[in-house]
Amino acid sequence: MTVKIATLGNAVGVILPPEILARLRVQEGDNLYITETLLGVELTRDDPAFGKQMTIAQRIMGEDHAALKKLSE
């Protein structure tokens, strides 16, 4: 698939076709996150850094479940 680079006011942007917007579940005005990979760039709807932080938090909460439950009382 090829996309077009276009001037948008004083900036330059990439025009994404409707089927890509639908697959990403985004619409005009939403934010996308760009991550550099070995093969180029990856566009995602969710912040990859936040996802990593949540994975770590879930692991910690699982390991220290009893202590966290006691603290919440």
mmCIF file of the N, C-alpha and C atoms, coordinates in Angstrom:
data_MODEL
# 
_entry.id   MODEL 
# 
loop_
_atom_site.group_PDB 
_atom_site.id 
_atom_site.type_symbol 
_atom_site.label_atom_id 
_atom_site.label_alt_id 
_atom_site.label_comp_id 
_atom_site.label_asym_id 
_atom_site.label_entity_id 
_atom_site.label_seq_id 
_atom_site.pdbx_PDB_ins_code 
_atom_site.Cartn_x 
_atom_site.Cartn_y 
_atom_site.Cartn_z 
_atom_site.occupancy 
_atom_site.B_iso_or_equiv 
_atom_site.pdbx_formal_charge 
_atom_site.auth_seq_id 
_atom_site.auth_comp_id 
_atom_site.auth_asym_id 
_atom_site.auth_atom_id 
_atom_site.pdbx_PDB_model_num 
ATOM 1   N N  . MET A 1 1  ? 0.859   -1.178  0.000  1.00 0.00 ? 1  MET A N  1 
ATOM 2   C CA . MET A 1 1  ? 0.000   0.000   0.000  1.00 0.00 ? 1  MET A CA 1 
ATOM 3   C C  . MET A 1 1  ? 0.897   1.231   0.000  1.00 0.00 ? 1  MET A C  1 
ATOM 4   N N  . THR A 1 2  ? 0.522   2.201   -0.751 1.00 0.00 ? 2  THR A N  1 
ATOM 5   C CA . THR A 1 2  ? 1.246   3.458   -0.826 1.00 0.00 ? 2  THR A CA 1 
ATOM 6   C C  . THR A 1 2  ? 0.373   4.563   -0.239 1.00 0.00 ? 2  THR A C  1 
ATOM 7   N N  . VAL A 1 3  ? 0.986   5.473   0.524  1.00 0.00 ? 3  VAL A N  1 
ATOM 8   C CA . VAL A 1 3  ? 0.265   6.629   1.045  1.00 0.00 ? 3  VAL A CA 1 
ATOM 9   C C  . VAL A 1 3  ? 0.933   7.881   0.526  1.00 0.00 ? 3  VAL A C  1 
ATOM 10  N N  . LYS A 1 4  ? 0.203   8.962   0.535  1.00 0.00 ? 4  LYS A N  1 
ATOM 11  C CA . LYS A 1 4  ? 0.688   10.218  0.002  1.00 0.00 ? 4  LYS A CA 1 
ATOM 12  C C  . LYS A 1 4  ? 1.136   11.146  1.119  1.00 0.00 ? 4  LYS A C  1 
ATOM 13  N N  . ILE A 1 5  ? 2.223   11.853  0.878  1.00 0.00 ? 5  ILE A N  1 
ATOM 14  C CA . ILE A 1 5  ? 2.688   12.900  1.782  1.00 0.00 ? 5  ILE A CA 1 
ATOM 15  C C  . ILE A 1 5  ? 2.178   14.217  1.211  1.00 0.00 ? 5  ILE A C  1 
ATOM 16  N N  . ALA A 1 6  ? 1.499   15.005  2.043  1.00 0.00 ? 6  ALA A N  1 
ATOM 17  C CA . ALA A 1 6  ? 0.870   16.232  1.561  1.00 0.00 ? 6  ALA A CA 1 
ATOM 18  C C  . ALA A 1 6  ? 1.155   17.390  2.506  1.00 0.00 ? 6  ALA A C  1 
ATOM 19  N N  . THR A 1 7  ? 1.156   18.587  1.955  1.00 0.00 ? 7  THR A N  1 
ATOM 20  C CA . THR A 1 7  ? 1.286   19.784  2.759  1.00 0.00 ? 7  THR A CA 1 
ATOM 21  C C  . THR A 1 7  ? -0.054  20.071  3.414  1.00 0.00 ? 7  THR A C  1 
ATOM 22  N N  . LEU A 1 8  ? -0.011  20.300  4.724  1.00 0.00 ? 8  LEU A N  1 
ATOM 23  C CA . LEU A 1 8  ? -1.215  20.607  5.498  1.00 0.00 ? 8  LEU A CA 1 
ATOM 24  C C  . LEU A 1 8  ? -0.949  21.894  6.257  1.00 0.00 ? 8  LEU A C  1 
ATOM 25  N N  . GLY A 1 9  ? -1.309  23.014  5.684  1.00 0.00 ? 9  GLY A N  1 
ATOM 26  C CA . GLY A 1 9  ? -0.983  24.305  6.289  1.00 0.00 ? 9  GLY A CA 1 
ATOM 27  C C  . GLY A 1 9  ? 0.514   24.527  6.229  1.00 0.00 ? 9  GLY A C  1 
ATOM 28  N N  . ASN A 1 10 ? 1.155   24.749  7.374  1.00 0.00 ? 10 ASN A N  1 
ATOM 29  C CA . ASN A 1 10 ? 2.605   24.942  7.430  1.00 0.00 ? 10 ASN A CA 1 
ATOM 30  C C  . ASN A 1 10 ? 3.354   23.649  7.716  1.00 0.00 ? 10 ASN A C  1 
ATOM 31  N N  . ALA A 1 11 ? 2.644   22.522  7.771  1.00 0.00 ? 11 ALA A N  1 
ATOM 32  C CA . ALA A 1 11 ? 3.259   21.239  8.094  1.00 0.00 ? 11 ALA A CA 1 
ATOM 33  C C  . ALA A 1 11 ? 3.121   20.283  6.914  1.00 0.00 ? 11 ALA A C  1 
ATOM 34  N N  . VAL A 1 12 ? 3.709   19.123  7.074  1.00 0.00 ? 12 VAL A N  1 
ATOM 35  C CA . VAL A 1 12 ? 3.589   18.060  6.086  1.00 0.00 ? 12 VAL A CA 1 
ATOM 36  C C  . VAL A 1 12 ? 3.036   16.844  6.799  1.00 0.00 ? 12 VAL A C  1 
ATOM 37  N N  . GLY A 1 13 ? 2.101   16.143  6.176  1.00 0.00 ? 13 GLY A N  1 
ATOM 38  C CA . GLY A 1 13 ? 1.482   14.986  6.817  1.00 0.00 ? 13 GLY A CA 1 
ATOM 39  C C  . GLY A 1 13 ? 1.318   13.833  5.861  1.00 0.00 ? 13 GLY A C  1 
ATOM 40  N N  . VAL A 1 14 ? 0.998   12.691  6.412  1.00 0.00 ? 14 VAL A N  1 
ATOM 41  C CA . VAL A 1 14 ? 0.726   11.488  5.635  1.00 0.00 ? 14 VAL A CA 1 
ATOM 42  C C  . VAL A 1 14 ? -0.780  11.282  5.616  1.00 0.00 ? 14 VAL A C  1 
ATOM 43  N N  . ILE A 1 15 ? -1.326  11.058  4.440  1.00 0.00 ? 15 ILE A N  1 
ATOM 44  C CA . ILE A 1 15 ? -2.761  10.822  4.294  1.00 0.00 ? 15 ILE A CA 1 
ATOM 45  C C  . ILE A 1 15 ? -3.005  9.317   4.416  1.00 0.00 ? 15 ILE A C  1 
ATOM 46  N N  . LEU A 1 16 ? -3.735  8.907   5.458  1.00 0.00 ? 16 LEU A N  1 
ATOM 47  C CA . LEU A 1 16 ? -4.032  7.494   5.672  1.00 0.00 ? 16 LEU A CA 1 
ATOM 48  C C  . LEU A 1 16 ? -5.393  7.155   5.071  1.00 0.00 ? 16 LEU A C  1 
ATOM 49  N N  . PRO A 1 17 ? -5.473  6.062   4.332  1.00 0.00 ? 17 PRO A N  1 
ATOM 50  C CA . PRO A 1 17 ? -6.756  5.678   3.737  1.00 0.00 ? 17 PRO A CA 1 
ATOM 51  C C  . PRO A 1 17 ? -7.740  5.196   4.801  1.00 0.00 ? 17 PRO A C  1 
ATOM 52  N N  . PRO A 1 18 ? -9.030  5.268   4.497  1.00 0.00 ? 18 PRO A N  1 
ATOM 53  C CA . PRO A 1 18 ? -10.065 4.896   5.468  1.00 0.00 ? 18 PRO A CA 1 
ATOM 54  C C  . PRO A 1 18 ? -9.896  3.491   6.044  1.00 0.00 ? 18 PRO A C  1 
ATOM 55  N N  . GLU A 1 19 ? -9.442  2.524   5.244  1.00 0.00 ? 19 GLU A N  1 
ATOM 56  C CA . GLU A 1 19 ? -9.306  1.156   5.764  1.00 0.00 ? 19 GLU A CA 1 
ATOM 57  C C  . GLU A 1 19 ? -8.208  1.054   6.829  1.00 0.00 ? 19 GLU A C  1 
ATOM 58  N N  . ILE A 1 20 ? -7.162  1.864   6.726  1.00 0.00 ? 20 ILE A N  1 
ATOM 59  C CA . ILE A 1 20 ? -6.115  1.882   7.755  1.00 0.00 ? 20 ILE A CA 1 
ATOM 60  C C  . ILE A 1 20 ? -6.651  2.549   9.021  1.00 0.00 ? 20 ILE A C  1 
ATOM 61  N N  . LEU A 1 21 ? -7.390  3.636   8.870  1.00 0.00 ? 21 LEU A N  1 
ATOM 62  C CA . LEU A 1 21 ? -7.997  4.295   10.026 1.00 0.00 ? 21 LEU A CA 1 
ATOM 63  C C  . LEU A 1 21 ? -8.930  3.333   10.757 1.00 0.00 ? 21 LEU A C  1 
ATOM 64  N N  . ALA A 1 22 ? -9.681  2.561   10.000 1.00 0.00 ? 22 ALA A N  1 
ATOM 65  C CA . ALA A 1 22 ? -10.608 1.599   10.600 1.00 0.00 ? 22 ALA A CA 1 
ATOM 66  C C  . ALA A 1 22 ? -9.840  0.501   11.339 1.00 0.00 ? 22 ALA A C  1 
ATOM 67  N N  . ARG A 1 23 ? -8.747  0.003   10.749 1.00 0.00 ? 23 ARG A N  1 
ATOM 68  C CA . ARG A 1 23 ? -7.959  -1.049  11.416 1.00 0.00 ? 23 ARG A CA 1 
ATOM 69  C C  . ARG A 1 23 ? -7.313  -0.542  12.689 1.00 0.00 ? 23 ARG A C  1 
ATOM 70  N N  . LEU A 1 24 ? -6.891  0.732   12.696 1.00 0.00 ? 24 LEU A N  1 
ATOM 71  C CA . LEU A 1 24 ? -6.304  1.330   13.889 1.00 0.00 ? 24 LEU A CA 1 
ATOM 72  C C  . LEU A 1 24 ? -7.371  1.783   14.889 1.00 0.00 ? 24 LEU A C  1 
ATOM 73  N N  . ARG A 1 25 ? -8.633  1.805   14.446 1.00 0.00 ? 25 ARG A N  1 
ATOM 74  C CA . ARG A 1 25 ? -9.753  2.298   15.257 1.00 0.00 ? 25 ARG A CA 1 
ATOM 75  C C  . ARG A 1 25 ? -9.523  3.743   15.708 1.00 0.00 ? 25 ARG A C  1 
ATOM 76  N N  . VAL A 1 26 ? -9.154  4.591   14.735 1.00 0.00 ? 26 VAL A N  1 
ATOM 77  C CA . VAL A 1 26 ? -8.944  6.012   15.008 1.00 0.00 ? 26 VAL A CA 1 
ATOM 78  C C  . VAL A 1 26 ? -9.735  6.830   13.995 1.00 0.00 ? 26 VAL A C  1 
ATOM 79  N N  . GLN A 1 27 ? -9.886  8.094   14.329 1.00 0.00 ? 27 GLN A N  1 
ATOM 80  C CA . GLN A 1 27 ? -10.555 9.013   13.420 1.00 0.00 ? 27 GLN A CA 1 
ATOM 81  C C  . GLN A 1 27 ? -9.846  10.360  13.485 1.00 0.00 ? 27 GLN A C  1 
ATOM 82  N N  . GLU A 1 28 ? -10.266 11.275  12.654 1.00 0.00 ? 28 GLU A N  1 
ATOM 83  C CA . GLU A 1 28 ? -9.659  12.605  12.614 1.00 0.00 ? 28 GLU A CA 1 
ATOM 84  C C  . GLU A 1 28 ? -9.665  13.222  14.012 1.00 0.00 ? 28 GLU A C  1 
ATOM 85  N N  . GLY A 1 29 ? -8.508  13.760  14.418 1.00 0.00 ? 29 GLY A N  1 
ATOM 86  C CA . GLY A 1 29 ? -8.374  14.388  15.720 1.00 0.00 ? 29 GLY A CA 1 
ATOM 87  C C  . GLY A 1 29 ? -7.757  13.484  16.782 1.00 0.00 ? 29 GLY A C  1 
ATOM 88  N N  . ASP A 1 30 ? -7.752  12.156  16.539 1.00 0.00 ? 30 ASP A N  1 
ATOM 89  C CA . ASP A 1 30 ? -7.127  11.222  17.481 1.00 0.00 ? 30 ASP A CA 1 
ATOM 90  C C  . ASP A 1 30 ? -5.601  11.319  17.364 1.00 0.00 ? 30 ASP A C  1 
ATOM 91  N N  . ASN A 1 31 ? -4.914  10.839  18.383 1.00 0.00 ? 31 ASN A N  1 
ATOM 92  C CA . ASN A 1 31 ? -3.448  10.794  18.362 1.00 0.00 ? 31 ASN A CA 1 
ATOM 93  C C  . ASN A 1 31 ? -2.978  9.395   18.010 1.00 0.00 ? 31 ASN A C  1 
ATOM 94  N N  . LEU A 1 32 ? -1.874  9.321   17.273 1.00 0.00 ? 32 LEU A N  1 
ATOM 95  C CA . LEU A 1 32 ? -1.198  8.067   16.990 1.00 0.00 ? 32 LEU A CA 1 
ATOM 96  C C  . LEU A 1 32 ? 0.212   8.160   17.546 1.00 0.00 ? 32 LEU A C  1 
ATOM 97  N N  . TYR A 1 33 ? 0.757   7.037   17.942 1.00 0.00 ? 33 TYR A N  1 
ATOM 98  C CA . TYR A 1 33 ? 2.127   6.985   18.451 1.00 0.00 ? 33 TYR A CA 1 
ATOM 99  C C  . TYR A 1 33 ? 3.015   6.354   17.395 1.00 0.00 ? 33 TYR A C  1 
ATOM 100 N N  . ILE A 1 34 ? 4.178   6.947   17.195 1.00 0.00 ? 34 ILE A N  1 
ATOM 101 C CA . ILE A 1 34 ? 5.135   6.455   16.213 1.00 0.00 ? 34 ILE A CA 1 
ATOM 102 C C  . ILE A 1 34 ? 6.321   5.876   16.959 1.00 0.00 ? 34 ILE A C  1 
ATOM 103 N N  . THR A 1 35 ? 6.659   4.620   16.633 1.00 0.00 ? 35 THR A N  1 
ATOM 104 C CA . THR A 1 35 ? 7.798   3.948   17.241 1.00 0.00 ? 35 THR A CA 1 
ATOM 105 C C  . THR A 1 35 ? 8.749   3.528   16.130 1.00 0.00 ? 35 THR A C  1 
ATOM 106 N N  . GLU A 1 36 ? 10.026  3.864   16.286 1.00 0.00 ? 36 GLU A N  1 
ATOM 107 C CA . GLU A 1 36 ? 11.018  3.422   15.315 1.00 0.00 ? 36 GLU A CA 1 
ATOM 108 C C  . GLU A 1 36 ? 11.329  1.956   15.544 1.00 0.00 ? 36 GLU A C  1 
ATOM 109 N N  . THR A 1 37 ? 11.368  1.189   14.472 1.00 0.00 ? 37 THR A N  1 
ATOM 110 C CA . THR A 1 37 ? 11.723  -0.226  14.539 1.00 0.00 ? 37 THR A CA 1 
ATOM 111 C C  . THR A 1 37 ? 12.887  -0.476  13.597 1.00 0.00 ? 37 THR A C  1 
ATOM 112 N N  . LEU A 1 38 ? 13.408  -1.678  13.601 1.00 0.00 ? 38 LEU A N  1 
ATOM 113 C CA . LEU A 1 38 ? 14.502  -2.021  12.694 1.00 0.00 ? 38 LEU A CA 1 
ATOM 114 C C  . LEU A 1 38 ? 14.069  -1.943  11.230 1.00 0.00 ? 38 LEU A C  1 
ATOM 115 N N  . LEU A 1 39 ? 12.773  -2.152  10.980 1.00 0.00 ? 39 LEU A N  1 
ATOM 116 C CA . LEU A 1 39 ? 12.265  -2.157  9.612  1.00 0.00 ? 39 LEU A CA 1 
ATOM 117 C C  . LEU A 1 39 ? 11.681  -0.815  9.173  1.00 0.00 ? 39 LEU A C  1 
ATOM 118 N N  . GLY A 1 40 ? 11.618  0.156   10.054 1.00 0.00 ? 40 GLY A N  1 
ATOM 119 C CA . GLY A 1 40 ? 11.039  1.453   9.709  1.00 0.00 ? 40 GLY A CA 1 
ATOM 120 C C  . GLY A 1 40 ? 10.337  2.059   10.902 1.00 0.00 ? 40 GLY A C  1 
ATOM 121 N N  . VAL A 1 41 ? 9.050   2.396   10.731 1.00 0.00 ? 41 VAL A N  1 
ATOM 122 C CA . VAL A 1 41 ? 8.276   2.965   11.826 1.00 0.00 ? 41 VAL A CA 1 
ATOM 123 C C  . VAL A 1 41 ? 6.981   2.185   11.992 1.00 0.00 ? 41 VAL A C  1 
ATOM 124 N N  . GLU A 1 42 ? 6.438   2.241   13.200 1.00 0.00 ? 42 GLU A N  1 
ATOM 125 C CA . GLU A 1 42 ? 5.188   1.567   13.521 1.00 0.00 ? 42 GLU A CA 1 
ATOM 126 C C  . GLU A 1 42 ? 4.224   2.610   14.072 1.00 0.00 ? 42 GLU A C  1 
ATOM 127 N N  . LEU A 1 43 ? 3.001   2.633   13.573 1.00 0.00 ? 43 LEU A N  1 
ATOM 128 C CA . LEU A 1 43 ? 1.945   3.510   14.077 1.00 0.00 ? 43 LEU A CA 1 
ATOM 129 C C  . LEU A 1 43 ? 1.039   2.690   14.978 1.00 0.00 ? 43 LEU A C  1 
ATOM 130 N N  . THR A 1 44 ? 0.792   3.184   16.180 1.00 0.00 ? 44 THR A N  1 
ATOM 131 C CA . THR A 1 44 ? -0.127  2.507   17.087 1.00 0.00 ? 44 THR A CA 1 
ATOM 132 C C  . THR A 1 44 ? -1.076  3.514   17.720 1.00 0.00 ? 44 THR A C  1 
ATOM 133 N N  . ARG A 1 45 ? -2.202  3.010   18.136 1.00 0.00 ? 45 ARG A N  1 
ATOM 134 C CA . ARG A 1 45 ? -3.215  3.849   18.781 1.00 0.00 ? 45 ARG A CA 1 
ATOM 135 C C  . ARG A 1 45 ? -2.858  4.090   20.234 1.00 0.00 ? 45 ARG A C  1 
ATOM 136 N N  . ASP A 1 46 ? -2.177  3.139   20.841 1.00 0.00 ? 46 ASP A N  1 
ATOM 137 C CA . ASP A 1 46 ? -1.842  3.228   22.260 1.00 0.00 ? 46 ASP A CA 1 
ATOM 138 C C  . ASP A 1 46 ? -0.360  3.519   22.444 1.00 0.00 ? 46 ASP A C  1 
ATOM 139 N N  . ASP A 1 47 ? -0.037  4.201   23.531 1.00 0.00 ? 47 ASP A N  1 
ATOM 140 C CA . ASP A 1 47 ? 1.343   4.558   23.846 1.00 0.00 ? 47 ASP A CA 1 
ATOM 141 C C  . ASP A 1 47 ? 2.103   3.304   24.278 1.00 0.00 ? 47 ASP A C  1 
ATOM 142 N N  . PRO A 1 48 ? 3.101   2.866   23.485 1.00 0.00 ? 48 PRO A N  1 
ATOM 143 C CA . PRO A 1 48 ? 3.839   1.654   23.838 1.00 0.00 ? 48 PRO A CA 1 
ATOM 144 C C  . PRO A 1 48 ? 4.546   1.755   25.193 1.00 0.00 ? 48 PRO A C  1 
ATOM 145 N N  . ALA A 1 49 ? 5.039   2.922   25.557 1.00 0.00 ? 49 ALA A N  1 
ATOM 146 C CA . ALA A 1 49 ? 5.720   3.103   26.845 1.00 0.00 ? 49 ALA A CA 1 
ATOM 147 C C  . ALA A 1 49 ? 4.740   2.866   27.994 1.00 0.00 ? 49 ALA A C  1 
ATOM 148 N N  . PHE A 1 50 ? 3.515   3.344   27.853 1.00 0.00 ? 50 PHE A N  1 
ATOM 149 C CA . PHE A 1 50 ? 2.502   3.128   28.890 1.00 0.00 ? 50 PHE A CA 1 
ATOM 150 C C  . PHE A 1 50 ? 2.177   1.644   29.011 1.00 0.00 ? 50 PHE A C  1 
ATOM 151 N N  . GLY A 1 51 ? 2.103   0.960   27.887 1.00 0.00 ? 51 GLY A N  1 
ATOM 152 C CA . GLY A 1 51 ? 1.833   -0.471  27.901 1.00 0.00 ? 51 GLY A CA 1 
ATOM 153 C C  . GLY A 1 51 ? 2.906   -1.239  28.667 1.00 0.00 ? 51 GLY A C  1 
ATOM 154 N N  . LYS A 1 52 ? 4.164   -0.872  28.466 1.00 0.00 ? 52 LYS A N  1 
ATOM 155 C CA . LYS A 1 52 ? 5.259   -1.515  29.190 1.00 0.00 ? 52 LYS A CA 1 
ATOM 156 C C  . LYS A 1 52 ? 5.142   -1.242  30.689 1.00 0.00 ? 52 LYS A C  1 
ATOM 157 N N  . GLN A 1 53 ? 4.804   -0.010  31.045 1.00 0.00 ? 53 GLN A N  1 
ATOM 158 C CA . GLN A 1 53 ? 4.650   0.342   32.457 1.00 0.00 ? 53 GLN A CA 1 
ATOM 159 C C  . GLN A 1 53 ? 3.517   -0.459  33.093 1.00 0.00 ? 53 GLN A C  1 
ATOM 160 N N  . MET A 1 54 ? 2.419   -0.632  32.374 1.00 0.00 ? 54 MET A N  1 
ATOM 161 C CA . MET A 1 54 ? 1.287   -1.394  32.911 1.00 0.00 ? 54 MET A CA 1 
ATOM 162 C C  . MET A 1 54 ? 1.650   -2.867  33.092 1.00 0.00 ? 54 MET A C  1 
ATOM 163 N N  . THR A 1 55 ? 2.428   -3.419  32.184 1.00 0.00 ? 55 THR A N  1 
ATOM 164 C CA . THR A 1 55 ? 2.873   -4.807  32.312 1.00 0.00 ? 55 THR A CA 1 
ATOM 165 C C  . THR A 1 55 ? 3.706   -4.980  33.577 1.00 0.00 ? 55 THR A C  1 
ATOM 166 N N  . ILE A 1 56 ? 4.608   -4.039  33.822 1.00 0.00 ? 56 ILE A N  1 
ATOM 167 C CA . ILE A 1 56 ? 5.437   -4.081  35.034 1.00 0.00 ? 56 ILE A CA 1 
ATOM 168 C C  . ILE A 1 56 ? 4.561   -3.941  36.277 1.00 0.00 ? 56 ILE A C  1 
ATOM 169 N N  . ALA A 1 57 ? 3.608   -2.999  36.238 1.00 0.00 ? 57 ALA A N  1 
ATOM 170 C CA . ALA A 1 57 ? 2.719   -2.781  37.392 1.00 0.00 ? 57 ALA A CA 1 
ATOM 171 C C  . ALA A 1 57 ? 1.898   -4.031  37.690 1.00 0.00 ? 57 ALA A C  1 
ATOM 172 N N  . GLN A 1 58 ? 1.388   -4.689  36.643 1.00 0.00 ? 58 GLN A N  1 
ATOM 173 C CA . GLN A 1 58 ? 0.595   -5.904  36.856 1.00 0.00 ? 58 GLN A CA 1 
ATOM 174 C C  . GLN A 1 58 ? 1.448   -7.017  37.478 1.00 0.00 ? 58 GLN A C  1 
ATOM 175 N N  . ARG A 1 59 ? 2.687   -7.128  37.034 1.00 0.00 ? 59 ARG A N  1 
ATOM 176 C CA . ARG A 1 59 ? 3.584   -8.146  37.598 1.00 0.00 ? 59 ARG A CA 1 
ATOM 177 C C  . ARG A 1 59 ? 3.822   -7.875  39.080 1.00 0.00 ? 59 ARG A C  1 
ATOM 178 N N  . ILE A 1 60 ? 4.097   -6.612  39.415 1.00 0.00 ? 60 ILE A N  1 
ATOM 179 C CA . ILE A 1 60 ? 4.357   -6.240  40.808 1.00 0.00 ? 60 ILE A CA 1 
ATOM 180 C C  . ILE A 1 60 ? 3.110   -6.473  41.662 1.00 0.00 ? 60 ILE A C  1 
ATOM 181 N N  . MET A 1 61 ? 1.945   -6.089  41.137 1.00 0.00 ? 61 MET A N  1 
ATOM 182 C CA . MET A 1 61 ? 0.705   -6.280  41.897 1.00 0.00 ? 61 MET A CA 1 
ATOM 183 C C  . MET A 1 61 ? 0.431   -7.759  42.138 1.00 0.00 ? 61 MET A C  1 
ATOM 184 N N  . GLY A 1 62 ? 0.790   -8.605  41.173 1.00 0.00 ? 62 GLY A N  1 
ATOM 185 C CA . GLY A 1 62 ? 0.602   -10.041 41.345 1.00 0.00 ? 62 GLY A CA 1 
ATOM 186 C C  . GLY A 1 62 ? 1.548   -10.614 42.378 1.00 0.00 ? 62 GLY A C  1 
ATOM 187 N N  . GLU A 1 63 ? 2.796   -10.140 42.370 1.00 0.00 ? 63 GLU A N  1 
ATOM 188 C CA . GLU A 1 63 ? 3.800   -10.640 43.303 1.00 0.00 ? 63 GLU A CA 1 
ATOM 189 C C  . GLU A 1 63 ? 3.519   -10.189 44.734 1.00 0.00 ? 63 GLU A C  1 
ATOM 190 N N  . ASP A 1 64 ? 3.041   -8.957  44.903 1.00 0.00 ? 64 ASP A N  1 
ATOM 191 C CA . ASP A 1 64 ? 2.824   -8.386  46.226 1.00 0.00 ? 64 ASP A CA 1 
ATOM 192 C C  . ASP A 1 64 ? 1.345   -8.205  46.538 1.00 0.00 ? 64 ASP A C  1 
ATOM 193 N N  . HIS A 1 65 ? 0.527   -9.121  46.050 1.00 0.00 ? 65 HIS A N  1 
ATOM 194 C CA . HIS A 1 65 ? -0.924  -8.992  46.209 1.00 0.00 ? 65 HIS A CA 1 
ATOM 195 C C  . HIS A 1 65 ? -1.343  -8.881  47.671 1.00 0.00 ? 65 HIS A C  1 
ATOM 196 N N  . ALA A 1 66 ? -0.775  -9.722  48.521 1.00 0.00 ? 66 ALA A N  1 
ATOM 197 C CA . ALA A 1 66 ? -1.175  -9.732  49.936 1.00 0.00 ? 66 ALA A CA 1 
ATOM 198 C C  . ALA A 1 66 ? -0.831  -8.404  50.602 1.00 0.00 ? 66 ALA A C  1 
ATOM 199 N N  . ALA A 1 67 ? 0.357   -7.877  50.326 1.00 0.00 ? 67 ALA A N  1 
ATOM 200 C CA . ALA A 1 67 ? 0.777   -6.608  50.925 1.00 0.00 ? 67 ALA A CA 1 
ATOM 201 C C  . ALA A 1 67 ? -0.087  -5.460  50.424 1.00 0.00 ? 67 ALA A C  1 
ATOM 202 N N  . LEU A 1 68 ? -0.374  -5.449  49.136 1.00 0.00 ? 68 LEU A N  1 
ATOM 203 C CA . LEU A 1 68 ? -1.213  -4.374  48.579 1.00 0.00 ? 68 LEU A CA 1 
ATOM 204 C C  . LEU A 1 68 ? -2.637  -4.452  49.130 1.00 0.00 ? 68 LEU A C  1 
ATOM 205 N N  . LYS A 1 69 ? -3.153  -5.651  49.309 1.00 0.00 ? 69 LYS A N  1 
ATOM 206 C CA . LYS A 1 69 ? -4.504  -5.814  49.874 1.00 0.00 ? 69 LYS A CA 1 
ATOM 207 C C  . LYS A 1 69 ? -4.528  -5.273  51.308 1.00 0.00 ? 69 LYS A C  1 
ATOM 208 N N  . LYS A 1 70 ? -3.498  -5.582  52.088 1.00 0.00 ? 70 LYS A N  1 
ATOM 209 C CA . LYS A 1 70 ? -3.425  -5.098  53.463 1.00 0.00 ? 70 LYS A CA 1 
ATOM 210 C C  . LYS A 1 70 ? -3.353  -3.574  53.499 1.00 0.00 ? 70 LYS A C  1 
ATOM 211 N N  . LEU A 1 71 ? -2.582  -2.971  52.585 1.00 0.00 ? 71 LEU A N  1 
ATOM 212 C CA . LEU A 1 71 ? -2.465  -1.512  52.528 1.00 0.00 ? 71 LEU A CA 1 
ATOM 213 C C  . LEU A 1 71 ? -3.784  -0.835  52.163 1.00 0.00 ? 71 LEU A C  1 
ATOM 214 N N  . SER A 1 72 ? -4.592  -1.516  51.374 1.00 0.00 ? 72 SER A N  1 
ATOM 215 C CA . SER A 1 72 ? -5.857  -0.915  50.938 1.00 0.00 ? 72 SER A CA 1 
ATOM 216 C C  . SER A 1 72 ? -6.934  -0.927  52.021 1.00 0.00 ? 72 SER A C  1 
ATOM 217 N N  . GLU A 1 73 ? -6.707  -1.685  53.090 1.00 0.00 ? 73 GLU A N  1 
ATOM 218 C CA . GLU A 1 73 ? -7.726  -1.776  54.160 1.00 0.00 ? 73 GLU A CA 1 
ATOM 219 C C  . GLU A 1 73 ? -7.716  -0.558  55.053 1.00 0.00 ? 73 GLU A C  1 
# 
